Amino acid sequence: MASHIVGYPRIGPKRELKFALESFWDGKSSAEELQKVAADLRSAIWMQMAEAGIKYIPSNTFSYYDQVLDTTAMLGAVPDRYNWNGTEIGFDIYFSMARGNASVPAMEMTKWFDTNYHYIVPELGPDVKFSYASRKAVDEYNEAKVLGIDTIPVLVGPVSYLLLSKPAMAVEKSFSLLSLIDNIIPVYKEVVAELKAAGATWIQFDEPMLVKDLEAHQLQAFPYAYAELESTLSGWNVLVETYFADVPAEAYKILTSLKAVTAYGFDLVRGTKTLDSIKQGFPPGKFLFAGVVDGRNIWANNLASSLNTLQALGDIVGKVDRVNETKLDEEIKSWLAFATQKVVEVNALAKALSEQKAEVFFSANAAALASRKSSLRVTNETVQKAVAALNDSDHRRATNVSVRLDAQQKKLNLPILPTTTIGSFPQTADLRRVRHEFKAKKISEEDYVNFIKEEINNVVKFQEELDIDVLVHGEPERNDMVEYFGEQLSGFVFTANGWVQSYGSRCVKPPIIYGDVSRPKPMTVFWSSTAQSLTKRPMKGMLTGPVTILNWSFVRDDQPRFETCYQIALAMKDEVEDLEKSGITVIQIDEAALREGLPLRKSEEAFYLNWAVHSFRITNSGVKDTTQIHTHMCYSNFNEIIHSIIDMDADVITIENSRSDKLLSVFREGVKYGAGIGPGVYDIHSPRIPPTEEIADRINKMLAVLESNILWVNPDCGLKTRKYSEVKSALTNMVASAKLIRNQLATAK
């Protein structure tokens, strides 16, 4: 019985990769220096796993930006606009695809399944000339081999890669991406051949699309692809890895019948129904890589329960060759297990399955689980009663959105195509330093408050000079849109270095929800009312919604997620109503993570959307008609849940649309939307400054499917990661484009 890890955090324990990337992008360090940081991180990860006793250690799971983009580079599938010359793909082309450059926009970015990780969406069509253009997989295998570690190279599988792609801009939307399977298989064969020649004895193909509800022709692409690869894979150990959910019964049958494949990886934490398929039949002579340690949460594994599952599987399968999924209070700390500890859990289970059980380790685990279950710190009876009292009430505002918008317009008196931003403004080095010094008690609270007030004053003046219609205070007091609130809510704790990659160099430190959630006191009212006192223009109160706080936290697993979400919703409801009482008439409740929480199986979607939408409505169901409720969503495929978005009943929704026009296609197809909407007019994740004419063109495309009286003009996300020089130029152009279209509309009348 052996142990295996599907993947491992790649940003470094102290975000070393983040800082190296940003230094390189700013021209402060060389490519060689970036590569040195990356090599050191890879080496440390491999050595850690080896020292922990992990037998099957993965390679090629490191990425400078994203593993799907790495696959695009490997296949040479570079869109024409990047003017690639066909040689080995270097940082210039790679990062241009990810982030854009001065003259060319970036590729589309969207959420990876139901996570907050973002991947770069491949743009494919019949004219793409695929070629072996990045030898990263082989290079990293050889790099580990020099250290004396024989790894399993990991590739995004050919079928999942195509299903995760989109037709290129000039290609018909009906184009079958799977028709390209014969074009990409030769490149996969070249990679496999090189890995074999380098001495690799195993290879892992990640095919996470197998957990989705696929159509028959999509499922049949798997046996076709692996039959095409069979001759090249012959004599090799081939693992096909799935994760995030159950593998449907039909997909299970197809996967386990693949002749070229010798091992199958299943998520048995979120995919408990897959156990039934395994019990009904598992191919003899094949290996089962059983994922029983939850790699997506931070709670210590219930080792006894996992061992029972593995022992039962051992009786059925015979060979269970893997266990995985990839300043705290001391009591709470004992309940947790991060990546390093999960590696140890994985190996302890593998040893126990081989009758080498570490009794002391298992006893400590059982004691920690018992401590958490009995702790009085977890339960708050008042909160539990408040959630129970919600019953099945359908929390909604008293009047229709069209009536509310009329009342709000009379109060706000906004121009047509009003301009605004999403919330955050650049977080400068000085700002981060002062916030750090205050937390470290190196400066007084009075000095800190005065500094933040001055920062807010500068942000307000900055927006007024740009002539933006609805202002924000810039959020200088906030470290992160979830962490900031978690620090002020009960039931949350935080780590010092529990960083998780969101995309590229962007990292977040999710809070840990360990107990019942409540709001001891107002969290944003002071800052928002201070900002409003500095201007006569409307100032948005900025909040993070309950579903996003839930989905971007490590959530307790001892009660249903929806109960925790309702608790957060009630806490945010108190905050919304206090903002309204303080004179804030525009309140934005961001639900950036609504779509990413959508279950991967269609049969489970309706239940999730029902409680997620209800949670949002709870937060603002008690405000006046004249209080305008905004929400924001970013980087997800929203088309399939547009009716749930409408059911949220927000007055205005701002939504990412700058890297894709998919959202507008919903309205072209006849979906009626009567509330305010601001599809993002430019991409804040790229340093590129879009010219006025380009933004105006985007607004005109929106006006082709949306009424001018509901359309807002805004960036696609917050501005905290950008520099002020970039923000000033981009917002200047954005405001100018809005005024240009206003004049055109007035003239047309």
C-alpha positions in Angstrom: 0.0 0.0 0.0 1.5 3.3 -1.1 0.8 7.0 -0.9 0.3 9.6 -3.5 -0.4 13.4 -3.7 -2.3 14.8 -6.6 -0.7 18.2 -6.4 0.7 20.7 -3.9 0.6 24.4 -3.3 3.1 26.1 -5.5 3.2 29.7 -4.3 5.6 28.9 -1.4 5.0 29.1 2.3 5.6 32.8 2.4 4.3 33.6 -1.1 7.8 33.5 -2.6 6.5 32.9 -6.1 4.0 35.9 -5.9 6.8 38.3 -5.0 9.2 36.9 -7.6 6.6 37.2 -10.3 5.6 40.7 -9.5 9.3 41.8 -9.3 9.9 40.2 -12.7 6.8 41.9 -14.2 7.9 45.2 -12.9 11.3 44.8 -14.5 13.1 44.7 -11.1 14.5 41.2 -11.5 15.6 39.0 -14.4 14.1 35.9 -15.9 17.0 33.9 -14.3 16.1 35.2 -10.9 12.5 34.2 -11.3 13.5 30.8 -12.5 15.8 30.3 -9.5 12.9 31.1 -7.1 10.7 28.6 -8.9 13.4 25.9 -8.9 13.9 26.3 -5.2 10.2 26.0 -4.5 9.9 22.8 -6.6 12.9 21.3 -5.0 11.6 22.0 -1.5 8.2 20.5 -2.3 9.7 17.3 -3.8 12.1 16.9 -0.9 9.3 17.4 1.7 7.1 14.7 0.1 10.1 12.3 -0.2 11.0 12.9 3.5 7.4 12.3 4.5 7.5 8.9 2.8 5.2 9.6 -0.1 5.9 7.1 -2.8 4.2 8.6 -5.8 5.3 12.3 -6.0 3.9 14.4 -8.8 5.9 16.7 -11.1 4.8 19.3 -13.6 2.2 20.5 -11.1 4.1 23.7 -10.5 3.1 26.7 -12.7 4.2 30.2 -13.2 0.6 31.1 -13.8 -1.8 28.3 -14.6 -1.6 24.6 -15.5 -4.2 25.0 -18.4 -2.1 27.8 -19.8 0.9 25.5 -19.5 -0.9 22.9 -21.6 -1.7 25.6 -24.2 2.0 26.4 -24.3 2.9 22.7 -24.5 0.5 22.3 -27.5 1.7 25.6 -29.2 -2.0 26.7 -29.3 -1.1 30.4 -29.2 -3.7 32.8 -30.6 -2.5 34.7 -33.7 -2.7 38.1 -32.0 0.4 37.3 -29.9 2.6 37.0 -33.0 4.4 33.9 -31.8 7.2 32.8 -34.1 6.8 29.0 -33.5 9.9 28.5 -31.3 9.9 27.3 -27.7 7.5 29.5 -25.8 9.2 31.8 -23.4 8.0 34.2 -20.7 7.1 37.0 -23.2 4.5 35.0 -25.0 3.4 33.1 -21.9 2.7 36.1 -19.8 1.2 38.0 -22.7 -1.4 35.3 -23.0 -2.1 35.4 -19.2 -2.0 39.2 -18.7 -2.1 40.9 -22.0 0.5 43.5 -23.0 0.5 47.2 -24.1 -1.1 46.4 -27.4 -2.9 43.0 -27.1 -5.5 41.9 -24.6 -5.2 38.8 -22.4 -7.0 35.6 -23.0 -10.2 34.9 -21.2 -10.0 33.8 -17.6 -12.6 31.9 -15.7 -13.1 29.8 -12.5 -11.7 26.2 -12.3 -14.7 24.0 -11.6 -16.2 25.0 -8.3 -13.1 26.7 -6.9 -11.8 30.2 -6.6 -8.8 29.3 -8.7 -8.9 30.9 -12.2 -7.6 29.3 -15.4 -6.8 30.8 -18.8 -9.3 29.6 -21.3 -7.7 28.1 -24.5 -9.0 29.7 -27.7 -9.1 27.0 -30.4 -10.4 26.6 -34.0 -9.8 24.5 -37.1 -6.9 26.6 -38.2 -4.8 26.2 -35.0 -1.4 24.6 -35.9 -0.5 22.5 -32.8 3.1 21.8 -32.2 5.3 20.7 -29.3 6.3 24.1 -28.0 7.1 23.8 -24.3 9.1 21.0 -22.7 8.2 22.0 -19.2 6.9 18.5 -18.2 10.1 16.8 -19.3 12.3 19.5 -17.8 10.7 19.3 -14.4 10.8 15.5 -14.4 14.6 15.7 -15.1 15.0 18.4 -12.4 13.5 16.1 -9.8 15.5 13.2 -11.0 18.7 15.1 -10.4 17.6 15.3 -6.8 17.2 11.6 -6.7 13.4 11.7 -6.8 11.5 9.7 -9.4 8.2 11.5 -9.9 5.0 11.0 -11.8 4.7 13.7 -14.5 1.2 15.2 -14.6 -0.5 16.4 -17.7 -3.9 17.9 -18.2 -5.6 15.1 -20.1 -6.4 15.7 -23.8 -10.2 15.4 -23.5 -10.5 17.7 -20.5 -8.3 20.2 -22.2 -10.5 20.5 -25.2 -13.7 20.6 -23.1 -12.3 23.4 -21.0 -11.5 25.4 -24.1 -13.7 27.8 -26.2 -13.9 28.5 -29.9 -11.6 31.3 -31.0 -13.1 34.7 -31.7 -13.5 34.3 -35.5 -14.8 30.7 -35.2 -18.4 29.7 -35.2 -19.7 29.1 -31.7 -21.1 25.7 -32.9 -17.5 24.5 -33.8 -16.8 21.2 -32.1 -13.7 21.5 -30.0 -13.5 17.7 -29.7 -13.0 17.6 -33.5 -9.4 18.7 -32.7 -8.6 15.5 -30.8 -6.7 14.1 -33.7 -4.7 17.3 -34.0 -3.5 17.4 -30.4 -2.8 13.7 -29.8 0.4 13.7 -31.8 1.8 16.4 -29.5 0.8 14.3 -26.4 2.6 11.4 -28.0 5.8 13.4 -28.4 5.6 14.5 -24.7 5.0 10.9 -23.6 7.9 9.6 -25.7 10.3 12.2 -24.2 9.2 11.4 -20.7 9.7 7.6 -21.4 13.2 8.3 -22.8 14.0 10.4 -19.7 13.2 7.3 -17.5 9.7 8.0 -16.2 7.7 4.9 -15.4 4.4 6.5 -14.5 2.4 9.3 -16.1 -0.7 11.0 -14.7 -3.4 12.5 -16.9 -5.8 14.8 -15.1 -9.3 14.4 -16.6 -11.5 16.3 -14.1 -14.2 16.8 -16.8 -15.2 13.1 -16.1 -17.1 14.3 -13.0 -19.4 16.5 -15.0 -22.7 15.5 -16.6 -21.3 14.9 -20.1 -23.2 14.1 -23.3 -22.7 10.8 -25.0 -20.4 12.1 -27.7 -18.2 13.8 -25.1 -17.9 10.6 -23.1 -16.9 8.7 -26.2 -14.0 11.1 -26.7 -12.2 9.4 -23.8 -12.0 5.9 -25.2 -11.1 7.3 -28.6 -8.3 9.6 -27.2 -6.7 6.9 -25.0 -7.0 4.3 -27.8 -5.0 6.7 -30.0 -2.4 7.0 -27.3 -2.3 3.3 -26.5 0.7 2.4 -28.6 2.8 5.2 -27.0 1.6 4.4 -23.5 2.2 0.6 -23.9 4.3 -0.9 -21.1 3.8 2.1 -18.9 1.9 2.8 -15.7 -0.9 5.3 -16.7 -3.0 7.0 -14.0 -6.1 8.9 -15.0 -7.0 11.2 -12.1 -10.4 12.8 -11.4 -11.4 15.1 -8.5 -14.0 17.5 -7.1 -17.1 15.2 -7.3 -18.6 11.8 -8.1 -17.7 10.2 -11.4 -21.2 9.3 -12.9 -21.9 5.6 -13.4 -21.6 5.8 -17.2 -18.3 7.7 -17.0 -17.0 5.2 -14.5 -17.7 2.3 -16.8 -16.0 4.1 -19.7 -13.0 5.1 -17.6 -12.4 1.7 -16.1 -12.6 0.0 -19.5 -9.7 2.1 -21.1 -7.1 -0.5 -22.1 -4.2 2.0 -22.0 -4.9 3.0 -18.4 -3.6 1.0 -15.5 -4.8 3.1 -12.5 -7.7 5.3 -11.7 -7.9 8.2 -9.2 -11.2 9.1 -7.6 -12.3 11.7 -5.1 -13.9 9.8 -2.3 -14.4 12.8 -0.1 -16.8 14.7 -2.3 -17.5 11.7 -4.5 -18.9 9.2 -2.0 -21.3 7.7 -4.6 -18.2 6.6 -6.6 -17.7 4.0 -3.8 -20.9 2.3 -5.0 -19.6 2.0 -8.5 -16.3 0.6 -7.2 -18.2 -2.0 -5.0 -20.2 -3.0 -8.1 -17.1 -3.8 -10.1 -13.5 -2.8 -10.4 -11.2 -4.1 -13.2 -8.8 -6.9 -12.0 -5.1 -6.1 -12.1 -5.6 -2.3 -12.0 -4.7 0.1 -9.3 -7.1 2.3 -7.3 -5.9 5.7 -6.2 -8.4 6.4 -3.5 -8.8 10.1 -2.4 -9.8 10.0 1.2 -8.0 13.0 2.7 -9.7 16.2 1.9 -7.3 18.5 0.0 -9.7 21.4 -0.2 -10.3 22.0 3.5 -8.1 22.5 6.5 -9.8 20.2 9.1 -7.8 17.3 10.4 -8.8 14.1 8.7 -10.8 11.5 10.6 -8.1 8.9 10.2 -10.1 6.0 11.8 -13.0 6.6 9.4 -10.7 6.9 6.4 -8.9 3.7 7.3 -12.2 1.8 7.5 -13.0 3.0 4.0 -9.6 2.0 2.7 -9.8 -1.4 4.3 -13.2 -2.0 2.8 -11.8 -0.9 -0.6 -8.8 -3.2 -0.1 -11.2 -6.2 0.2 -12.9 -5.2 -3.0 -10.0 -4.0 -5.1 -7.0 -5.8 -3.8 -4.6 -2.9 -4.6 -5.3 0.5 -3.0 -2.3 2.5 -4.1 -3.1 5.9 -3.0 -4.5 8.0 -0.3 -5.1 11.7 -0.9 -6.8 14.7 -2.2 -4.4 17.2 -2.0 -0.8 32.4 15.7 -3.7 30.2 16.1 -5.4 29.3 19.3 -3.8 26.1 20.5 -7.1 24.2 20.9 -8.3 25.3 17.4 -4.9 24.6 16.0 -5.1 21.0 17.0 -8.3 20.6 14.8 -6.5 21.7 11.6 -4.3 20.1 9.0 -2.8 22.1 6.1 -0.9 20.8 3.1 2.2 19.8 5.1 0.1 17.9 7.7 -2.1 16.3 5.0 1.0 14.8 3.5 1.7 13.2 6.8 -1.9 12.0 7.1 -1.7 10.5 3.7 1.4 8.5 4.5 0.1 7.5 8.0 -3.0 6.0 6.3 -0.9 4.2 3.7 1.2 2.7 6.4 -1.8 1.7 8.5 -3.3 0.0 5.6 -0.1 -2.1 5.4 -0.4 -3.0 9.1 2.2 -0.4 10.2 -0.3 1.7 12.1 1.3 4.6 14.1 -0.9 4.3 17.2 0.3 7.5 18.8 -0.5 9.5 15.7 -4.0 8.0 15.4 -4.7 8.5 19.1 -3.7 12.2 18.8 -6.0 12.5 15.8 -8.9 11.0 17.7 -8.4 13.3 20.7 -8.4 16.4 18.4 -11.6 15.3 16.8 -13.2 14.7 20.2 -12.0 18.2 21.4 -13.6 19.9 18.4 -16.9 18.0 18.8 -17.3 18.9 22.5 -16.0 22.5 22.5 -18.3 25.1 23.9 -16.7 27.7 21.5 -18.3 26.2 18.5 -22.0 26.7 19.3 -23.9 30.0 19.9 -27.5 29.2 20.9 -28.8 32.7 20.0 -27.4 32.4 16.5 -28.8 28.9 16.1 -32.3 30.1 17.1 -32.1 33.1 14.7 -31.3 30.7 11.8 -34.1 28.3 12.9 -36.5 31.2 12.9 -35.9 31.9 9.2 -37.9 28.7 8.5 -39.0 28.8 4.8 -39.6 32.6 4.7 -38.9 34.0 1.3 -37.0 37.2 2.2 -37.7 39.8 -0.5 -38.0 43.5 -0.7 -41.5 44.8 -0.6 -41.7 46.3 -4.1 -40.7 45.5 -7.6 -37.2 46.5 -8.9 -38.7 48.9 -11.5 -40.5 50.8 -8.8 -37.4 50.9 -6.6 -35.2 52.1 -9.5 -37.6 55.0 -10.1 -37.5 56.0 -6.4 -33.7 55.7 -6.4 -33.3 57.8 -9.5 -35.4 60.6 -8.0 -33.1 60.5 -4.9 -29.7 60.0 -6.7 -30.4 62.0 -9.9 -27.8 60.1 -11.9 -27.0 60.7 -15.6 -27.7 58.1 -18.2 -24.9 55.5 -18.3 -23.7 56.3 -14.8 -20.0 55.6 -14.0 -18.7 53.8 -11.0 -15.9 51.4 -9.9 -16.2 48.1 -8.2 -14.8 49.1 -4.8 -11.1 48.8 -4.1 -8.4 51.2 -5.1 -4.6 50.6 -5.4 -3.0 49.3 -2.2 0.2 51.2 -2.1 3.4 50.2 -0.3 2.8 52.9 2.3 -0.7 51.8 2.9 0.3 48.2 3.4 3.2 49.3 5.7 0.9 51.4 7.9 -1.7 48.7 8.2 1.1 46.2 9.1 2.5 48.6 11.7 -0.9 49.1 13.3 -1.4 45.3 13.6 2.0 45.0 15.1 1.1 47.8 17.6 4.0 49.9 16.3 1.7 52.9 15.8 -1.3 54.1 17.7 -4.9 53.6 16.7 -5.3 57.4 16.4 -2.3 57.6 14.0 -3.7 54.7 12.0 -7.2 56.1 11.7 -5.9 59.5 10.7 -3.8 57.9 8.0 -6.7 55.9 6.6 -8.9 59.0 6.7 -6.4 60.9 4.6 -6.1 57.9 2.2 -9.9 57.9 1.8 -9.9 61.7 1.3 -7.4 61.3 -1.5 -9.4 58.6 -3.2 -12.6 60.7 -3.0 -10.9 63.7 -4.6 -9.3 61.5 -7.2 -12.7 60.2 -8.3 -14.3 63.6 -8.2 -11.5 64.9 -10.5 -12.2 62.1 -12.9 -15.9 63.0 -12.7 -17.1 59.5 -11.7 -20.8 59.5 -10.7 -21.0 57.0 -7.9 -18.0 56.9 -5.7 -16.3 54.3 -3.4 -14.0 54.9 -0.5 -11.3 52.7 -1.9 -11.1 50.2 1.0 -7.7 51.2 2.4 -8.5 49.7 5.8 -9.1 46.3 4.2 -6.5 43.5 3.7 -8.9 41.3 1.7 -12.6 41.4 0.9 -13.3 38.3 3.0 -10.5 38.3 5.7 -11.5 41.9 6.7 -15.0 40.8 7.6 -14.0 37.5 9.1 -11.7 39.3 11.5 -14.7 41.2 12.9 -17.2 38.3 13.0 -17.4 35.7 15.7 -16.8 32.1 14.8 -13.7 32.9 12.6 -10.0 32.4 13.1 -7.0 33.2 10.9 -3.6 31.8 9.9 -0.4 33.8 9.4 0.6 32.0 6.2 -2.4 30.0 5.0 -2.1 31.5 1.5 -4.1 30.0 -1.4 -3.5 30.9 -5.1 -6.4 32.6 -6.9 -4.7 33.3 -10.2 -1.1 34.2 -11.3 0.5 36.1 -8.4 -2.8 36.8 -6.7 -3.1 35.0 -3.4 -5.7 35.1 -0.6 -5.6 33.9 3.0 -9.0 32.3 3.6 -10.4 32.6 7.1 -11.4 29.5 9.0 -15.0 29.2 10.1 -14.9 27.0 13.2 -18.1 28.0 15.0 -21.4 29.8 14.8 -21.2 33.3 13.1 -22.5 36.6 14.5 -21.6 40.3 14.3 -20.5 41.8 17.6 -20.5 45.4 16.3 -20.6 47.4 13.1 -17.8 46.7 10.7 -17.8 49.3 7.9 -20.2 52.1 9.0 -17.5 54.4 10.4 -15.4 54.3 7.2 -18.3 54.6 4.8 -20.0 57.4 6.6 -16.6 59.2 6.9 -16.2 58.9 3.1 -19.8 60.1 2.4 -19.1 63.2 4.5 -16.3 64.2 2.1 -18.5 64.4 -1.0 -22.0 65.3 -2.2 -21.9 62.5 -4.7 -23.4 59.1 -3.7 -20.8 57.0 -1.8 -21.2 53.2 -2.0 -21.1 51.2 1.2 -19.0 48.2 0.4 -19.7 44.7 1.8 -18.9 41.1 0.9 -21.9 38.9 0.5 -22.6 35.8 2.7 -22.1 33.3 -0.2 -18.8 34.7 -1.1 -17.6 34.8 2.5 -18.6 31.2 2.8 -17.1 30.0 -0.5 -13.8 31.9 0.1 -13.3 30.5 3.6 -12.3 27.2 5.0 -15.8 26.2 6.2 -16.7 24.0 9.2 -17.8 20.5 8.1 -19.9 19.6 11.1 -23.1 21.3 9.8 -24.6 21.9 6.4 -23.0 24.8 4.5 -26.3 26.5 4.0 -26.8 26.9 7.7 -23.4 28.6 8.0 -24.3 30.8 5.1 -27.6 31.9 6.7 -25.7 32.8 9.9 -23.4 35.0 7.8 -26.4 36.5 6.0 -28.0 37.5 9.2 -24.8 39.2 10.4 -24.5 41.1 7.1 -28.2 42.1 7.3 -27.4 44.0 10.5 -24.5 45.7 8.8 -26.6 46.7 5.8 -29.3 48.2 8.0 -26.7 50.1 10.0 -25.2 51.6 6.9 -28.7 52.7 5.7 -29.3 54.4 9.1 -26.0 56.2 8.8 -27.1 57.9 5.6 -25.5 55.5 3.0 -28.0 55.2 0.1 -26.0 52.9 -2.2 -24.8 49.7 -0.7 -22.8 47.1 -2.7 -23.0 43.5 -1.4 -20.4 41.6 -3.5 -21.2 38.0 -4.5 -18.2 37.3 -6.6 -18.2 33.6 -5.7 -21.9 32.8 -6.2 -21.2 30.8 -9.5 -18.2 29.0 -8.3 -20.1 27.3 -5.5 -22.4 25.7 -8.0 -22.2 21.9 -7.7 -20.7 20.1 -10.6 -23.6 17.7 -10.9 -26.8 19.2 -12.3 -29.0 17.2 -10.0 -27.6 19.3 -7.0 -27.7 22.7 -8.6 -31.2 23.8 -7.8 -30.8 23.2 -4.0 -27.6 25.2 -3.9 -28.9 28.1 -5.9 -32.1 28.2 -3.8 -30.2 28.8 -0.5 -27.4 30.9 -2.0 -29.9 33.3 -3.6 -32.0 33.3 -0.4 -28.9 34.2 1.6 -28.2 37.2 -0.5 -31.8 38.4 -0.3 -31.8 38.1 3.5 -29.0 40.7 3.7 -31.1 43.5 2.2 -34.7 42.5 2.5 -35.4 45.2 5.1 -34.1 48.4 3.4 -36.1 51.2 1.9 -37.0 51.5 -1.8 -34.7 54.5 -2.0 -31.7 52.5 -0.9 -30.0 51.1 -4.0 -28.5 47.6 -3.6 -25.6 46.7 -5.9 -23.9 43.4 -6.2 -20.8 42.3 -8.1 -19.7 39.0 -9.7 -16.5 38.1 -11.6 -14.9 35.6 -13.8 -17.4 32.8 -14.1 -19.7 31.3 -16.7 -23.0 33.1 -15.7 -25.2 32.2 -18.6 -26.5 29.0 -17.1 -27.6 30.7 -13.9 -28.8 34.0 -15.2 -32.3 33.4 -13.9 -31.0 32.8 -10.4 -29.0 36.1 -10.8 -32.2 37.9 -11.7 -33.9 36.2 -8.7 -31.3 37.8 -6.4 -33.4 40.9 -6.9 -30.5 43.4 -6.7 -31.1 46.9 -8.0 -27.8 46.9 -9.9 -25.4 44.1 -10.8 -21.8 44.7 -12.0 -20.3 41.7 -13.7 -17.1 40.7 -15.5 -17.5 40.9 -19.2 -14.2 42.3 -20.5 -12.4 39.1 -21.6 -15.6 37.6 -23.0 -18.9 38.6 -24.5 -20.7 35.5 -23.2 -22.9 37.4 -20.8 -24.2 39.6 -23.6 -25.1 36.5 -25.6 -27.7 35.7 -22.9 -29.5 39.0 -23.6 -29.2 38.5 -27.4 -31.0 35.2 -26.9 -34.0 37.0 -25.4 -33.5 37.0 -21.6 -35.3 40.0 -20.2 -33.4 42.0 -17.5 -35.1 45.0 -15.9 -32.6 45.9 -13.2 -29.4 48.0 -13.6 -26.4 46.2 -15.0 -22.8 47.1 -15.5 -20.9 44.5 -17.7 -17.2 45.4 -17.1 -15.9 47.6 -19.9 -12.2 46.9 -19.3 -9.9 44.2 -17.8 -8.3 45.3 -14.5 -6.2 42.1 -14.4 -4.1 43.3 -17.2 -1.7 46.3 -17.2 -3.0 47.3 -20.6 -4.8 50.7 -20.8 -7.7 50.4 -23.2 -8.2 53.5 -25.4 -11.5 55.6 -25.2 -12.7 54.4 -28.6 -12.3 50.7 -27.6 -14.3 51.2 -24.4 -16.9 53.2 -26.3 -17.2 50.3 -28.8 -17.8 47.9 -25.9 -20.6 50.2 -24.5 -22.2 50.3 -28.0 -22.2 46.5 -28.1 -23.9 46.4 -24.8 -26.5 49.0 -25.9 -27.3 46.7 -28.8 -28.9 44.2 -26.3 -29.6 46.3 -23.2 -31.6 49.5 -22.6 -29.6 52.6 -22.0 -31.6 53.4 -18.9 -30.4 50.3 -17.0 -26.7 50.3 -18.3 -23.8 51.3 -16.0 -20.2 51.8 -17.0 -17.5 50.3 -14.8 -14.3 48.3 -14.8 -14.8 44.5 -14.5 -13.4 44.2 -10.9 -11.7 46.0 -8.1 -8.5 48.1 -8.6 -6.4 47.1 -5.6 -3.8 45.2 -7.7 -3.2 48.0 -10.1 -0.9 51.1 -9.9 -2.4 54.6 -9.6 -0.8 55.6 -12.9 -2.7 52.7 -14.7 -5.9 53.4 -12.8 -5.9 57.1 -13.7 -5.4 56.5 -17.4 -7.9 53.7 -17.6 -10.7 55.5 -15.6 -10.1 58.7 -17.6 -10.7 56.8 -20.8 -13.7 55.0 -19.2 -15.4 58.3 -18.2 -14.6 59.9 -21.5 -16.2 57.0 -23.4 -19.4 57.2 -21.2 -19.7 60.9 -22.0 -19.1 60.3 -25.7 -21.9 57.7 -25.8 -24.2 60.0 -23.8 -23.7 62.8 -26.3 -24.4 60.4 -29.2 -27.6 59.2 -27.5 -28.7 62.8 -26.9 -28.0 63.8 -30.5 -29.9 60.7 -31.8 -33.0 61.9 -30.0 
